[in-house]
Amino acid sequence: MTFFRIQPAARDTALLLDEDTWESRNWNDEWAPARHGVSACGSIDELVSYFRTASGWVDEDCVVVELAGYYSHEDDEDAHAGALLICPTRIVSVTPVSDKLIERIYA
């Protein structure tokens, strides 16, 4: 099964495969407990929908990372908006965010 996420291009994608970094936290509540996994979405369309409702940013300094993996045993803080927590096993691809994708998110 594959999943998609957007992250800054400067962030080392290899860290996504390091189980020690699989912590997801609520950005608005520093005291909230960490959840086990990496935030992602099930498709590019779901990723677009998520970023339309999330308070994140997307620009030309970001990449789309496609990951193979399995579902975490916990839910993402933003599950109501379509975010999933996954445990990545392999990086399938890393591609620059296209202008077309940015336009879809901010349309």
ChimeraX commands (.cxc) that place a marker at each C-alpha (Angstrom):
marker #1 position 0.00,0.00,0.00 radius 0.5
marker #1 position 1.33,3.48,-0.77 radius 0.5
marker #1 position 0.72,6.85,0.83 radius 0.5
marker #1 position 1.62,10.46,0.04 radius 0.5
marker #1 position 2.91,13.40,2.05 radius 0.5
marker #1 position 4.29,16.86,1.35 radius 0.5
marker #1 position 7.30,18.12,3.24 radius 0.5
marker #1 position 10.09,20.69,2.84 radius 0.5
marker #1 position 12.64,19.57,0.24 radius 0.5
marker #1 position 15.43,20.34,2.73 radius 0.5
marker #1 position 14.16,17.68,5.17 radius 0.5
marker #1 position 16.02,14.39,4.80 radius 0.5
marker #1 position 13.48,11.89,3.47 radius 0.5
marker #1 position 15.57,9.00,4.85 radius 0.5
marker #1 position 14.40,10.07,8.33 radius 0.5
marker #1 position 10.92,8.89,7.35 radius 0.5
marker #1 position 12.22,5.32,7.50 radius 0.5
marker #1 position 13.78,5.74,10.95 radius 0.5
marker #1 position 11.32,4.36,13.49 radius 0.5
marker #1 position 12.82,6.61,16.16 radius 0.5
marker #1 position 11.38,9.62,14.29 radius 0.5
marker #1 position 7.85,8.23,13.94 radius 0.5
marker #1 position 6.20,10.74,16.24 radius 0.5
marker #1 position 3.27,12.90,15.30 radius 0.5
marker #1 position 2.27,15.78,17.54 radius 0.5
marker #1 position -0.45,18.37,17.59 radius 0.5
marker #1 position 1.21,21.60,16.43 radius 0.5
marker #1 position -1.22,23.69,18.50 radius 0.5
marker #1 position -0.89,21.78,21.77 radius 0.5
marker #1 position 2.69,21.13,22.87 radius 0.5
marker #1 position 1.46,19.11,25.85 radius 0.5
marker #1 position -0.54,16.65,23.78 radius 0.5
marker #1 position 0.99,13.17,23.75 radius 0.5
marker #1 position 2.91,12.08,20.67 radius 0.5
marker #1 position 1.28,9.51,18.43 radius 0.5
marker #1 position 3.22,6.72,16.75 radius 0.5
marker #1 position 3.56,7.18,13.01 radius 0.5
marker #1 position 4.20,9.53,10.09 radius 0.5
marker #1 position 1.41,11.75,8.76 radius 0.5
marker #1 position 0.34,11.02,5.19 radius 0.5
marker #1 position -2.71,10.67,2.94 radius 0.5
marker #1 position -3.95,7.75,0.88 radius 0.5
marker #1 position -3.82,9.51,-2.51 radius 0.5
marker #1 position -2.76,12.75,-4.17 radius 0.5
marker #1 position -6.43,13.85,-4.29 radius 0.5
marker #1 position -6.76,13.21,-0.55 radius 0.5
marker #1 position -3.50,15.12,0.01 radius 0.5
marker #1 position -4.89,18.10,-1.93 radius 0.5
marker #1 position -8.11,17.96,0.09 radius 0.5
marker #1 position -6.16,17.74,3.36 radius 0.5
marker #1 position -3.97,20.74,2.57 radius 0.5
marker #1 position -7.04,22.75,1.58 radius 0.5
marker #1 position -8.37,22.34,5.13 radius 0.5
marker #1 position -5.11,22.19,7.10 radius 0.5
marker #1 position -3.16,25.19,8.25 radius 0.5
marker #1 position -0.03,23.96,6.48 radius 0.5
marker #1 position 1.78,25.57,3.60 radius 0.5
marker #1 position 2.92,24.27,0.25 radius 0.5
marker #1 position 5.32,26.02,-2.11 radius 0.5
marker #1 position 8.03,25.27,-4.65 radius 0.5
marker #1 position 10.45,24.42,-1.81 radius 0.5
marker #1 position 8.45,21.29,-0.99 radius 0.5
marker #1 position 8.41,17.74,-2.32 radius 0.5
marker #1 position 5.78,15.04,-2.60 radius 0.5
marker #1 position 6.99,11.83,-0.98 radius 0.5
marker #1 position 5.31,8.56,-1.92 radius 0.5
marker #1 position 5.81,5.94,0.77 radius 0.5
marker #1 position 5.05,2.25,1.01 radius 0.5
marker #1 position 4.02,1.18,4.47 radius 0.5
marker #1 position 1.25,0.11,6.77 radius 0.5
marker #1 position -1.23,1.86,9.05 radius 0.5
marker #1 position -0.13,2.85,12.53 radius 0.5
marker #1 position -2.16,1.54,15.45 radius 0.5
marker #1 position -3.07,5.17,16.27 radius 0.5
marker #1 position -5.12,7.79,14.46 radius 0.5
marker #1 position -3.66,11.04,13.16 radius 0.5
marker #1 position -4.66,14.18,15.05 radius 0.5
marker #1 position -6.11,15.44,11.74 radius 0.5
marker #1 position -7.91,12.20,10.84 radius 0.5
marker #1 position -11.13,14.22,10.55 radius 0.5
marker #1 position -9.44,16.08,7.64 radius 0.5
marker #1 position -8.15,12.92,5.93 radius 0.5
marker #1 position -4.69,12.55,7.47 radius 0.5
marker #1 position -3.45,9.06,8.31 radius 0.5
marker #1 position -0.67,7.84,10.55 radius 0.5
marker #1 position 1.51,5.27,8.85 radius 0.5
marker #1 position 4.67,3.31,9.48 radius 0.5
marker #1 position 6.74,3.69,6.30 radius 0.5
marker #1 position 8.76,0.75,5.03 radius 0.5
marker #1 position 10.10,2.21,1.76 radius 0.5
marker #1 position 10.36,5.50,-0.11 radius 0.5
marker #1 position 8.77,4.91,-3.51 radius 0.5
marker #1 position 9.45,8.34,-4.99 radius 0.5
marker #1 position 10.31,11.93,-4.17 radius 0.5
marker #1 position 9.22,14.61,-6.64 radius 0.5
marker #1 position 9.19,18.39,-6.49 radius 0.5
marker #1 position 5.78,19.92,-5.87 radius 0.5
marker #1 position 4.51,21.10,-9.24 radius 0.5
marker #1 position 2.90,24.44,-9.94 radius 0.5
marker #1 position -0.23,22.53,-10.95 radius 0.5
marker #1 position -0.40,20.82,-7.54 radius 0.5
marker #1 position 0.07,24.13,-5.74 radius 0.5
marker #1 position -2.73,25.63,-7.86 radius 0.5
marker #1 position -5.02,22.69,-6.99 radius 0.5
marker #1 position -4.37,23.16,-3.27 radius 0.5
marker #1 position -4.94,26.91,-3.25 radius 0.5
marker #1 position -7.81,26.97,-5.80 radius 0.5
marker link #1:1,2 radius 0.2
marker link #1:2,3 radius 0.2
marker link #1:3,4 radius 0.2
marker link #1:4,5 radius 0.2
marker link #1:5,6 radius 0.2
marker link #1:6,7 radius 0.2
marker link #1:7,8 radius 0.2
marker link #1:8,9 radius 0.2
marker link #1:9,10 radius 0.2
marker link #1:10,11 radius 0.2
marker link #1:11,12 radius 0.2
marker link #1:12,13 radius 0.2
marker link #1:13,14 radius 0.2
marker link #1:14,15 radius 0.2
marker link #1:15,16 radius 0.2
marker link #1:16,17 radius 0.2
marker link #1:17,18 radius 0.2
marker link #1:18,19 radius 0.2
marker link #1:19,20 radius 0.2
marker link #1:20,21 radius 0.2
marker link #1:21,22 radius 0.2
marker link #1:22,23 radius 0.2
marker link #1:23,24 radius 0.2
marker link #1:24,25 radius 0.2
marker link #1:25,26 radius 0.2
marker link #1:26,27 radius 0.2
marker link #1:27,28 radius 0.2
marker link #1:28,29 radius 0.2
marker link #1:29,30 radius 0.2
marker link #1:30,31 radius 0.2
marker link #1:31,32 radius 0.2
marker link #1:32,33 radius 0.2
marker link #1:33,34 radius 0.2
marker link #1:34,35 radius 0.2
marker link #1:35,36 radius 0.2
marker link #1:36,37 radius 0.2
marker link #1:37,38 radius 0.2
marker link #1:38,39 radius 0.2
marker link #1:39,40 radius 0.2
marker link #1:40,41 radius 0.2
marker link #1:41,42 radius 0.2
marker link #1:42,43 radius 0.2
marker link #1:43,44 radius 0.2
marker link #1:44,45 radius 0.2
marker link #1:45,46 radius 0.2
marker link #1:46,47 radius 0.2
marker link #1:47,48 radius 0.2
marker link #1:48,49 radius 0.2
marker link #1:49,50 radius 0.2
marker link #1:50,51 radius 0.2
marker link #1:51,52 radius 0.2
marker link #1:52,53 radius 0.2
marker link #1:53,54 radius 0.2
marker link #1:54,55 radius 0.2
marker link #1:55,56 radius 0.2
marker link #1:56,57 radius 0.2
marker link #1:57,58 radius 0.2
marker link #1:58,59 radius 0.2
marker link #1:59,60 radius 0.2
marker link #1:60,61 radius 0.2
marker link #1:61,62 radius 0.2
marker link #1:62,63 radius 0.2
marker link #1:63,64 radius 0.2
marker link #1:64,65 radius 0.2
marker link #1:65,66 radius 0.2
marker link #1:66,67 radius 0.2
marker link #1:67,68 radius 0.2
marker link #1:68,69 radius 0.2
marker link #1:69,70 radius 0.2
marker link #1:70,71 radius 0.2
marker link #1:71,72 radius 0.2
marker link #1:72,73 radius 0.2
marker link #1:73,74 radius 0.2
marker link #1:74,75 radius 0.2
marker link #1:75,76 radius 0.2
marker link #1:76,77 radius 0.2
marker link #1:77,78 radius 0.2
marker link #1:78,79 radius 0.2
marker link #1:79,80 radius 0.2
marker link #1:80,81 radius 0.2
marker link #1:81,82 radius 0.2
marker link #1:82,83 radius 0.2
marker link #1:83,84 radius 0.2
marker link #1:84,85 radius 0.2
marker link #1:85,86 radius 0.2
marker link #1:86,87 radius 0.2
marker link #1:87,88 radius 0.2
marker link #1:88,89 radius 0.2
marker link #1:89,90 radius 0.2
marker link #1:90,91 radius 0.2
marker link #1:91,92 radius 0.2
marker link #1:92,93 radius 0.2
marker link #1:93,94 radius 0.2
marker link #1:94,95 radius 0.2
marker link #1:95,96 radius 0.2
marker link #1:96,97 radius 0.2
marker link #1:97,98 radius 0.2
marker link #1:98,99 radius 0.2
marker link #1:99,100 radius 0.2
marker link #1:100,101 radius 0.2
marker link #1:101,102 radius 0.2
marker link #1:102,103 radius 0.2
marker link #1:103,104 radius 0.2
marker link #1:104,105 radius 0.2
marker link #1:105,106 radius 0.2
marker link #1:106,107 radius 0.2
view
